[in-house]
């Protein structure tokens, strides 16, 4: 089977299938021409990976299961413990949020120091809250991808408008028009596609998920 068919069959993107190969979770055979040939065993393996990832099992743990160095039930047992810790952390976040709501305060009279002290005290006890720095870094990456793209699109759009205006003054040959108007339009489409792809990647591609573990 070719990767496009496997992609449709399993519901995992080609990019992520390649990523799993790089991580050593998948090793499809190679045809004589060097292209990958996926079999039913590879499809079954990808379905297993998909299920375990949806349950939140880390890439490294999945690798250990496939290598036989840990049993599936032992891995899920440990994972349940981690999920329980996460549940406790969420409960603490919910508790503090409810405290603030119940106190009927505004931003101006919010006792920020008191609540921050509570949060930091819990963090010292092993509780986890939102990683503000990581969230802000992600936002910075998003802006870094979007702003230069928008600037380039505006410049190209201005050039298209200028050429269209020039046509009202003096008729430019059709071929020249196609080149002068078509090239910027194609570049704009490519930039938009690149921005969308980069935003998806930053917001949580499989690579970002794996970096958590």
GIGICOR-V458640 format. One line per field, one symbol per residue. ss: DSSP state (H for helix, E for strand, C for the rest). psi: psi as a letter, one per 30 degrees, with the letter a starting at -180 (. if undefined). A space follows every 50 residues. Layout:
# GIGICOR-V458640
ss = ???
psi = ???
This chain:
# GIGICOR-V458640
ss = CCHHHHHHHHCCCHHHHHHHHHCCCCCCEECCCCCEECCHHHHHHHHHHH HHHHCCCCHHHHHHHHHCCCCHHHHHHHHHHHHHHHHHHHHHHHHHHHHH HHCCCCCCCCCHHHHHHHHHHHHHCCCCCCCHHHHHHHHHHHHHHHHHHH HHHHHHHHHHHHHHHHHHHCCCCHHHHHHHHHHHHHHHHHHHHHHHHHHH HHCCCHHHHHCCC
psi = kleeeeeeefgkleeeeeeeeefgfkillklegflkjkaeeeeeeeeeee eeeffgkleeeeeeeefgfkleeeeeeeeeeeeeeeeeeeeeeeeeeeee effhlleegkieeeeeeeeeeeefgflkakjeeeeeeeeeeeefeeeeee eeeeeeeeeeeeeeeeffekkkkeeeeeeeeeeeeeeeeeeeeeeeeeee eefhleeeefff.
